[in-house]
């Protein structure tokens, strides 16, 4: 697998593979977000997921993939800081706002910052058509935010905080997307980065979640929570792994923007699974985000 991935880097086949991987990541990331927002407290779910994927990654990191080169440890340390802050912000945002309010703003704000970061770090540029696509995407994002501010009936007392946290989380999405793309390109074997990333990244939130669980007056039963963690860990492997491989095979900015078609999947999951009120206007605004992402892909 590694040899094949390395052989198609920067080729048309690599571009097509990156397109498929980014779309796969979009669907899986929407499912992952719904899993964190669903039945259990989002802090507990995040801790269960992180613990699960750290345990699953450990044997691969220690015994299967090549060990990281010496320069990779500093890259992992910075990635750990960025991801930890991102997860703290996202869990906080989910405690303040509905999934269909928080998720589109988080995932839609990220690409704009990622495009800037990809320019600064990788000298990637967008065509005028692609910038039109970014504009359409942002129109959908902030149109959705304005709609929520005007029409949302429940949770209005925490809505402004939820939106602010969502934008801040989007900034850290861009930071980790750009930095992780740098990291996966800095090692000879991309699976070395993925395995060690999941092992290192999964060490903190289980402790935060355990402390929170012990302090709860009505703590949930551990069995279903841990099962959700295993499911989320598997989804995280494929979601994060897909988009990271896409950034190695093709442009970071394009992969990041295309991944934000996840907002369409998020709308469907929020409506069908979480039973949240979405409505045709909010669905249209979420679809506008997806249209912007498609324009970016077609204009490249």
VEXDREN-2710 file (C-alpha; in Angstrom, 1 decimal):
% VEXDREN-2710
k/r/px/py/pz
1/UNK/0.0/0.0/0.0
2/UNK/2.8/2.5/0.9
3/UNK/4.7/1.9/-2.3
4/UNK/1.5/2.4/-4.3
5/UNK/0.7/5.7/-2.5
6/UNK/4.2/7.0/-3.1
7/UNK/4.1/6.0/-6.7
8/UNK/1.0/8.1/-7.5
9/UNK/2.0/11.3/-5.6
10/UNK/1.6/14.3/-7.8
11/UNK/0.0/12.3/-10.7
12/UNK/-3.5/12.4/-12.2
13/UNK/-4.1/9.1/-10.6
14/UNK/-3.1/10.6/-7.3
15/UNK/-5.5/13.5/-7.9
16/UNK/-8.4/11.1/-8.5
17/UNK/-7.5/9.1/-5.4
18/UNK/-7.3/12.3/-3.3
19/UNK/-10.8/13.3/-4.6
20/UNK/-12.2/10.0/-3.5
21/UNK/-10.4/10.1/-0.1
22/UNK/-11.6/13.6/0.6
23/UNK/-15.2/12.7/-0.1
24/UNK/-14.9/9.6/2.0
25/UNK/-13.5/11.7/4.8
26/UNK/-16.4/14.1/4.4
27/UNK/-19.0/11.4/5.0
28/UNK/-17.1/9.8/7.9
29/UNK/-16.4/13.1/9.6
30/UNK/-20.1/14.0/9.6
31/UNK/-20.8/10.6/11.2
32/UNK/-18.1/11.2/13.7
33/UNK/-19.4/14.6/14.7
34/UNK/-22.9/13.1/15.2
35/UNK/-21.5/10.4/17.3
36/UNK/-19.8/12.9/19.6
37/UNK/-23.0/15.0/19.8
38/UNK/-25.4/12.1/20.2
39/UNK/-26.5/10.1/23.2
40/UNK/-23.7/10.8/25.7
41/UNK/-22.0/13.9/27.0
42/UNK/-19.6/15.0/24.3
43/UNK/-16.7/15.1/26.7
44/UNK/-17.2/11.5/27.6
45/UNK/-17.7/10.4/24.1
46/UNK/-14.5/12.1/23.0
47/UNK/-12.6/10.5/25.8
48/UNK/-13.9/7.0/24.9
49/UNK/-13.1/7.6/21.2
50/UNK/-9.6/8.8/21.9
51/UNK/-8.8/6.0/24.2
52/UNK/-10.1/3.4/21.7
53/UNK/-8.1/4.7/18.8
54/UNK/-4.9/5.0/20.9
55/UNK/-5.2/1.4/22.0
56/UNK/-5.9/0.3/18.4
57/UNK/-3.0/2.3/17.0
58/UNK/-0.5/1.1/19.6
59/UNK/0.4/-2.3/18.1
60/UNK/0.7/-0.8/14.6
61/UNK/2.9/2.1/15.8
62/UNK/5.2/-0.1/18.0
63/UNK/5.4/-3.3/15.8
64/UNK/4.2/-2.8/12.3
65/UNK/5.2/0.6/10.7
66/UNK/8.7/1.9/10.6
67/UNK/9.6/4.0/13.6
68/UNK/9.5/7.8/13.1
69/UNK/12.7/9.7/12.1
70/UNK/14.2/11.9/14.8
71/UNK/12.8/15.1/13.4
72/UNK/9.2/13.8/13.6
73/UNK/9.0/14.0/17.4
74/UNK/8.9/17.8/17.3
75/UNK/6.2/17.6/14.6
76/UNK/4.2/15.2/16.7
77/UNK/4.5/17.4/19.8
78/UNK/3.1/20.5/18.0
79/UNK/0.4/18.4/16.4
80/UNK/-0.6/17.1/19.9
81/UNK/-1.0/20.7/21.2
82/UNK/-3.1/21.8/18.2
83/UNK/-5.4/18.8/18.3
84/UNK/-5.8/19.0/22.1
85/UNK/-7.0/22.6/21.9
86/UNK/-9.2/21.8/18.9
87/UNK/-10.9/19.0/20.8
88/UNK/-11.4/21.1/23.9
89/UNK/-13.1/23.8/21.8
90/UNK/-15.2/21.4/19.9
91/UNK/-16.5/19.6/22.9
92/UNK/-17.3/22.9/24.6
93/UNK/-19.1/24.1/21.4
94/UNK/-21.3/20.9/21.4
95/UNK/-22.3/21.6/25.0
96/UNK/-23.6/25.1/24.0
97/UNK/-25.3/24.5/20.6
98/UNK/-27.1/22.0/18.5
99/UNK/-25.2/19.7/16.2
100/UNK/-26.7/21.3/13.0
101/UNK/-25.7/24.8/14.4
102/UNK/-22.2/24.0/15.4
103/UNK/-21.0/21.5/12.9
104/UNK/-21.4/23.5/9.6
105/UNK/-19.7/26.6/11.0
106/UNK/-16.8/24.5/12.4
107/UNK/-16.3/22.6/9.2
108/UNK/-17.0/25.5/6.9
109/UNK/-14.8/28.1/8.6
110/UNK/-11.8/25.8/8.5
111/UNK/-11.2/25.7/4.7
112/UNK/-10.7/29.5/4.4
113/UNK/-7.9/29.4/7.0
114/UNK/-6.5/26.2/5.5
115/UNK/-6.2/27.8/2.1
116/UNK/-4.2/30.6/3.6
117/UNK/-2.1/28.2/5.6
118/UNK/-1.4/26.0/2.6
119/UNK/-0.2/29.1/0.7
120/UNK/2.1/30.1/3.5
121/UNK/3.5/26.6/4.2
122/UNK/3.3/24.9/0.7
123/UNK/3.1/27.9/-1.7
124/UNK/-0.2/26.6/-3.0
125/UNK/-2.4/29.0/-4.9
126/UNK/-6.0/29.1/-6.0
127/UNK/-7.4/30.1/-9.4
128/UNK/-10.0/32.9/-9.7
129/UNK/-12.7/30.2/-10.2
130/UNK/-11.6/28.5/-7.0
131/UNK/-11.8/31.7/-5.0
132/UNK/-15.4/32.1/-6.3
133/UNK/-16.0/28.7/-4.9
134/UNK/-14.6/29.7/-1.5
135/UNK/-16.8/32.8/-1.6
136/UNK/-19.9/30.6/-2.2
137/UNK/-18.9/28.3/0.6
138/UNK/-18.5/31.2/3.0
139/UNK/-21.8/32.7/1.9
140/UNK/-23.4/29.4/3.0
141/UNK/-21.6/29.3/6.3
142/UNK/-22.4/32.8/7.4
143/UNK/-25.8/32.8/5.9
144/UNK/-26.4/29.7/8.1
145/UNK/-25.0/31.6/11.1
146/UNK/-27.3/34.6/10.5
147/UNK/-30.3/32.3/10.0
148/UNK/-29.6/30.5/13.3
149/UNK/-29.3/33.9/15.1
150/UNK/-32.7/35.0/13.8
151/UNK/-34.9/31.9/13.8
152/UNK/-33.6/29.4/16.3
153/UNK/-36.1/28.9/19.1
154/UNK/-34.2/26.6/21.5
155/UNK/-30.8/27.2/23.0
156/UNK/-30.8/30.9/22.2
157/UNK/-29.2/31.8/25.5
158/UNK/-26.0/30.0/24.5
159/UNK/-26.2/30.5/20.7
160/UNK/-23.7/33.4/20.5
161/UNK/-21.2/31.4/22.5
162/UNK/-21.8/28.3/20.4
163/UNK/-21.1/30.2/17.2
164/UNK/-18.0/31.9/18.6
165/UNK/-16.6/28.6/19.8
166/UNK/-17.5/27.1/16.4
167/UNK/-15.4/29.7/14.5
168/UNK/-12.5/29.3/16.9
169/UNK/-12.7/25.5/16.4
170/UNK/-12.7/26.1/12.7
171/UNK/-9.4/28.0/13.0
172/UNK/-7.9/25.0/14.8
173/UNK/-9.3/22.7/12.1
174/UNK/-7.3/24.7/9.6
175/UNK/-4.2/24.6/11.8
176/UNK/-4.2/20.9/12.3
177/UNK/-5.1/20.2/8.6
178/UNK/-2.1/22.3/7.5
179/UNK/0.3/21.1/10.1
180/UNK/-0.6/17.4/9.8
181/UNK/-0.2/17.7/6.0
182/UNK/3.3/19.0/6.7
183/UNK/3.8/16.1/9.1
184/UNK/2.7/13.3/6.8
185/UNK/4.9/14.7/4.0
186/UNK/7.9/14.9/6.4
187/UNK/8.2/11.1/6.9
188/UNK/9.1/8.5/4.4
189/UNK/6.1/6.3/5.2
190/UNK/2.8/8.0/5.6
191/UNK/1.4/5.2/7.8
192/UNK/4.2/5.9/10.3
193/UNK/2.7/9.4/10.8
194/UNK/-0.9/8.1/11.1
195/UNK/-0.1/5.3/13.5
196/UNK/2.0/7.4/15.9
197/UNK/-0.4/10.3/15.6
198/UNK/-3.3/8.3/16.8
199/UNK/-1.3/6.8/19.6
200/UNK/0.0/10.1/20.9
201/UNK/-3.2/12.1/20.3
202/UNK/-5.4/9.6/22.2
203/UNK/-3.6/10.0/25.6
204/UNK/-5.2/13.1/27.1
205/UNK/-8.9/13.0/26.6
206/UNK/-9.5/9.7/28.3
207/UNK/-8.1/11.2/31.5
208/UNK/-10.4/14.3/31.2
209/UNK/-13.4/12.1/30.5
210/UNK/-12.6/9.8/33.4
211/UNK/-12.4/12.7/35.8
212/UNK/-15.7/14.1/34.5
213/UNK/-17.4/10.7/34.7
214/UNK/-16.4/10.2/38.3
215/UNK/-17.8/13.6/39.3
216/UNK/-21.2/13.0/37.7
217/UNK/-24.2/12.5/40.0
218/UNK/-25.8/10.3/37.4
219/UNK/-22.9/8.9/35.4
220/UNK/-23.8/6.8/32.3
221/UNK/-23.2/3.1/32.2
222/UNK/-19.7/2.4/30.8
223/UNK/-20.6/-0.4/28.4
224/UNK/-22.5/1.5/25.8
225/UNK/-20.2/4.5/26.2
226/UNK/-17.1/2.3/25.5
227/UNK/-18.8/0.6/22.6
228/UNK/-19.5/4.1/21.1
229/UNK/-15.8/4.9/21.7
230/UNK/-14.7/1.8/19.7
231/UNK/-17.1/2.7/16.8
232/UNK/-15.8/6.3/16.9
233/UNK/-12.2/5.2/16.9
234/UNK/-12.7/3.1/13.8
235/UNK/-14.5/6.0/12.0
236/UNK/-11.7/8.4/13.1
237/UNK/-9.0/6.1/11.6
238/UNK/-10.7/6.1/8.2
239/UNK/-11.9/9.7/8.3
240/UNK/-8.6/11.3/9.4
241/UNK/-6.5/8.8/7.6
242/UNK/-8.3/9.5/4.3
243/UNK/-8.0/13.2/4.4
244/UNK/-4.3/13.1/5.4
245/UNK/-3.5/10.7/2.6
246/UNK/-5.4/13.1/0.3
247/UNK/-3.2/16.0/1.4
248/UNK/-0.1/13.9/0.7
249/UNK/-1.3/12.9/-2.8
250/UNK/-2.7/16.3/-3.9
251/UNK/-3.1/19.9/-2.8
252/UNK/-3.8/20.5/0.8
253/UNK/-6.3/23.4/0.2
254/UNK/-8.4/21.5/-2.3
255/UNK/-8.6/18.4/-0.1
256/UNK/-9.6/20.5/2.9
257/UNK/-12.3/22.4/1.0
258/UNK/-13.7/19.3/-0.6
259/UNK/-14.0/17.6/2.7
260/UNK/-16.5/20.3/3.8
261/UNK/-19.1/18.6/1.7
262/UNK/-19.6/16.9/5.0
263/UNK/-22.1/19.6/5.9
264/UNK/-24.6/18.0/3.6
265/UNK/-24.1/14.6/5.3
266/UNK/-24.3/16.4/8.7
267/UNK/-27.7/17.9/7.8
268/UNK/-29.1/14.5/6.9
269/UNK/-27.6/12.9/10.0
270/UNK/-28.9/15.7/12.3
271/UNK/-32.4/15.4/10.8
272/UNK/-32.7/11.6/10.4
273/UNK/-30.6/10.3/13.3
274/UNK/-30.5/13.0/16.0
275/UNK/-34.1/14.2/15.3
276/UNK/-33.0/17.8/15.2
277/UNK/-35.2/20.4/13.4
278/UNK/-33.3/21.4/10.2
279/UNK/-35.8/22.9/7.8
280/UNK/-35.5/23.6/4.1
281/UNK/-33.7/26.9/4.4
282/UNK/-31.0/25.5/6.6
283/UNK/-30.6/22.5/4.3
284/UNK/-30.3/24.9/1.3
285/UNK/-27.6/26.9/3.1
286/UNK/-25.7/23.8/4.0
287/UNK/-25.9/22.7/0.4
288/UNK/-24.5/26.0/-0.7
289/UNK/-21.4/25.2/1.4
290/UNK/-21.1/22.0/-0.6
291/UNK/-21.6/23.7/-3.9
292/UNK/-18.7/26.1/-3.1
293/UNK/-16.5/23.1/-2.4
294/UNK/-17.4/21.5/-5.7
295/UNK/-16.6/24.8/-7.5
296/UNK/-13.2/24.8/-5.9
297/UNK/-12.6/21.3/-7.1
298/UNK/-13.8/21.9/-10.6
299/UNK/-11.9/25.2/-10.9
300/UNK/-8.5/23.7/-10.1
END
